[in-house]
Amino acid sequence: MAVLLKSSTFQSNTNQPFMKHILFFTLCCCLPFIVTAQQAPPDTVTTGIYITSIHDIDFKQKEYTISFWLWLKYKNRDFDFSKNLEIPQAKSVDKSFYTVDSSNGRIYMLMKLQCVMKDNWKISNFPFDRQKLRLSLENSQYDARSLVFAVDTLGKHYDPKFTLRGWNIDSFDISDTTRSYETTFGDESLSKPHVVYSSYKVKIGIKRDAGELFWKMFLGMYVAFLIAYICFYIHADNIDSRFGLSVGALFAAIGNKYIIDSSLPESNSLTLVDTLHGITLLFIFLIVAASAYALHIVKKDRLSKANRFDMIAAQVLLALYIIINTYCIYNALHTV
């Protein structure tokens, strides 16, 4: 019995170093696979776009409609873009066609989309404004740890034949980037509220063709100023005619501004429309003040002096009005 126990103890002590060597060898063999699994790079989705139309640009509601073909090429079959395609800032998305080819061990998906997009307009230089139309694509299920977009740069990205009524396309940029969300979206496995998703972004720069539009919108304002300006060529003691024209011109300029404002989105900043109308109202007020001063001179029986004052005031105010308007318009035209 003692011999058996001794033999068993000897066998156990002999196997311990051997088992340690086996465990160490197994760990060394599996460690590269474990590290590779933890640091596996995200799958790439090669993405291309071809825009066929941009229309229904609603300046008041800050939205536009865009139609385009979209194709995605990837290997991971779990990336179901037919269900998980996310288009931030889209008011509505209409998918009219899509097809999937899964041959050669790769997924090729082609779809035709029409989206009504919400965007922010910069109206400080309206109608000489330049806008950026933005479109971005994401996968709502997989973040940047599992999926990244890559841009398919082959060929053109929009139909050069389609035209934007009243606008000209002056830049077109496509990029793949990331977008951060400071939330966990309810995922309890995340330690902090920060998630990063890969994003495919399109930026289209458009500039308004404002030559005819400018005169269409501001002609009433300039006519109102000229009506008030005519007061300088009416006899200084004809108070009813001079003040009647000035007051009528004042209301005409105010009415013109309200008409233009009704077609623009709300803005807290001072716009070119506000500036030009403000200048016009100020100069109409100066014309009224000059007429009152000329009438004051007439009452002192100095008619020749009143006429001379009218001629000087007329030339000075007209020159200042033209110079200030030209400067404001020039500045708007050359502001990016």
Backbone hydrogen bonds, N-H to C=O, Kabsch-Sander energy under -0.5 kcal/mol:
donor,donor_aa,acceptor,acceptor_aa,energy
5,L,1,M,-2.1
6,K,2,A,-1.9
7,S,3,V,-2.3
8,S,4,L,-2.4
9,T,5,L,-2.5
10,F,6,K,-2.0
11,Q,7,S,-2.1
12,S,8,S,-2.2
13,N,9,T,-2.3
14,T,10,F,-1.6
15,N,11,Q,-1.7
16,Q,12,S,-1.3
18,F,14,T,-0.7
19,M,15,N,-2.7
20,K,16,Q,-2.1
21,H,17,P,-1.9
22,I,18,F,-1.8
23,L,19,M,-2.6
24,F,20,K,-2.4
25,F,21,H,-2.3
26,T,22,I,-2.5
27,L,23,L,-2.4
28,C,24,F,-2.2
29,C,25,F,-1.8
30,C,26,T,-2.0
31,L,27,L,-2.0
34,I,30,C,-2.1
35,V,31,L,-2.6
36,T,32,P,-2.4
37,A,33,F,-2.1
38,Q,34,I,-1.9
39,Q,35,V,-2.1
40,A,37,A,-0.7
43,D,146,S,-2.2
45,V,148,V,-2.8
46,T,44,T,-0.6
46,T,73,K,-2.3
47,T,45,V,-0.5
47,T,150,A,-3.4
48,G,71,W,-2.3
50,Y,69,W,-2.2
51,I,157,H,-2.5
52,T,67,S,-2.0
53,S,67,S,-1.6
55,H,65,T,-2.6
58,D,56,D,-0.9
58,D,63,E,-2.9
59,F,57,I,-0.9
62,K,58,D,-0.9
63,E,58,D,-1.8
64,Y,117,M,-1.9
65,T,55,H,-2.7
66,I,115,C,-2.6
67,S,53,S,-2.8
68,F,113,L,-2.5
69,W,50,Y,-2.8
70,L,111,M,-2.9
71,W,48,G,-2.1
72,L,109,M,-2.3
73,K,46,T,-2.3
74,Y,107,I,-2.1
77,R,75,K,-0.6
79,F,76,N,-1.4
80,D,78,D,-1.9
81,F,79,F,-1.5
83,K,80,D,-1.3
84,N,80,D,-2.6
85,L,81,F,-0.9
86,E,138,E,-3.4
90,A,87,I,-1.5
91,K,89,Q,-0.5
91,K,116,V,-3.6
92,S,116,V,-1.1
94,D,114,Q,-2.7
95,K,93,V,-0.6
96,S,94,D,-0.8
96,S,112,K,-1.8
97,F,112,K,-1.1
99,T,110,L,-2.7
101,D,108,Y,-2.6
105,G,102,S,-0.6
106,R,103,S,-1.4
107,I,74,Y,-3.6
108,Y,101,D,-2.4
109,M,72,L,-2.7
110,L,99,T,-2.5
111,M,70,L,-2.6
112,K,97,F,-3.1
113,L,68,F,-2.7
113,L,111,M,-0.5
114,Q,94,D,-1.9
115,C,66,I,-2.7
116,V,92,S,-2.0
117,M,64,Y,-3.1
117,M,115,C,-0.7
118,K,89,Q,-2.8
119,D,62,K,-2.2
121,W,119,D,-0.5
123,I,121,W,-0.7
126,F,123,I,-1.2
128,F,125,N,-2.7
131,Q,206,I,-2.6
133,L,131,Q,-0.5
133,L,204,I,-3.0
134,R,132,K,-0.5
135,L,202,V,-2.4
137,L,200,Y,-2.2
138,E,86,E,-2.6
140,S,84,N,-2.7
140,S,138,E,-0.6
144,A,196,V,-3.0
146,S,143,D,-1.7
147,L,143,D,-2.0
148,V,43,D,-2.4
150,A,45,V,-2.4
152,D,47,T,-3.1
153,T,151,V,-0.9
159,D,51,I,-2.6
162,F,159,D,-1.0
165,R,163,T,-0.6
167,W,164,L,-2.2
168,N,207,K,-2.3
170,D,168,N,-0.6
170,D,205,G,-2.5
171,S,205,G,-1.3
173,D,203,K,-2.7
175,S,201,K,-2.3
177,T,175,S,-0.5
177,T,199,S,-2.9
179,R,197,Y,-2.9
181,Y,195,V,-3.1
183,T,181,Y,-1.9
187,D,184,T,-1.8
188,E,186,G,-0.8
190,L,187,D,-1.2
194,H,192,K,-2.3
195,V,181,Y,-2.7
197,Y,179,R,-2.7
199,S,177,T,-3.4
200,Y,137,L,-2.3
201,K,175,S,-3.0
201,K,199,S,-0.6
202,V,135,L,-3.1
203,K,173,D,-3.0
204,I,133,L,-2.6
205,G,171,S,-2.1
205,G,203,K,-0.5
206,I,131,Q,-2.6
206,I,204,I,-0.5
207,K,168,N,-2.9
208,R,129,D,-2.0
209,D,166,G,-2.8
210,A,208,R,-1.3
214,F,210,A,-2.5
215,W,211,G,-1.1
216,K,212,E,-2.1
217,M,213,L,-2.1
218,F,214,F,-2.5
219,L,215,W,-1.5
222,Y,218,F,-2.1
223,V,219,L,-2.5
224,A,220,G,-2.0
225,F,221,M,-1.9
226,L,222,Y,-2.3
227,I,223,V,-2.3
228,A,224,A,-1.9
229,Y,225,F,-2.5
230,I,226,L,-1.7
231,C,228,A,-1.3
232,F,229,Y,-1.7
233,Y,230,I,-2.3
234,I,231,C,-1.6
238,N,235,H,-2.0
239,I,237,D,-1.6
242,R,238,N,-1.9
243,F,239,I,-2.4
244,G,240,D,-2.1
245,L,241,S,-2.2
246,S,242,R,-1.8
247,V,243,F,-2.3
248,G,244,G,-2.0
249,A,245,L,-2.4
250,L,246,S,-2.1
251,F,247,V,-2.0
252,A,248,G,-1.9
253,A,249,A,-2.2
254,I,250,L,-1.9
255,G,251,F,-2.5
256,N,252,A,-2.0
257,K,253,A,-1.8
258,Y,254,I,-1.9
259,I,255,G,-1.8
260,I,256,N,-2.0
261,D,257,K,-2.8
262,S,258,Y,-1.4
263,S,260,I,-1.5
264,L,261,D,-1.3
271,T,269,S,-0.5
272,L,124,S,-1.8
275,T,271,T,-2.4
276,L,272,L,-2.8
277,H,273,V,-2.0
278,G,274,D,-2.5
279,I,275,T,-2.5
280,T,276,L,-2.1
281,L,277,H,-2.6
282,L,278,G,-2.1
283,F,279,I,-2.4
284,I,280,T,-2.2
285,F,281,L,-2.1
286,L,282,L,-2.1
287,I,283,F,-2.1
288,V,284,I,-2.2
289,A,285,F,-2.6
290,A,286,L,-2.6
291,S,287,I,-2.4
292,A,288,V,-2.2
293,Y,289,A,-2.1
294,A,290,A,-2.5
295,L,291,S,-2.3
296,H,292,A,-1.9
297,I,293,Y,-1.9
298,V,294,A,-2.1
299,K,295,L,-2.1
300,K,296,H,-0.5
300,K,297,I,-1.0
301,D,298,V,-2.3
302,R,297,I,-1.4
306,A,302,R,-1.9
307,N,303,L,-2.4
308,R,304,S,-2.2
309,F,305,K,-2.4
310,D,306,A,-2.2
311,M,307,N,-2.0
312,I,308,R,-2.2
313,A,309,F,-2.9
314,A,310,D,-2.4
315,Q,311,M,-1.9
316,V,312,I,-2.5
317,L,313,A,-2.6
318,L,314,A,-2.0
319,A,315,Q,-2.2
320,L,316,V,-2.5
321,Y,317,L,-2.5
322,I,318,L,-2.3
323,I,319,A,-2.5
324,I,320,L,-2.7
325,N,321,Y,-2.1
326,T,322,I,-2.5
327,Y,323,I,-2.3
328,C,324,I,-2.3
329,I,325,N,-2.4
330,Y,326,T,-2.5
331,N,327,Y,-2.5
332,A,328,C,-1.8
333,L,329,I,-2.2
334,H,330,Y,-1.5
335,T,332,A,-0.9
336,V,334,H,-0.6
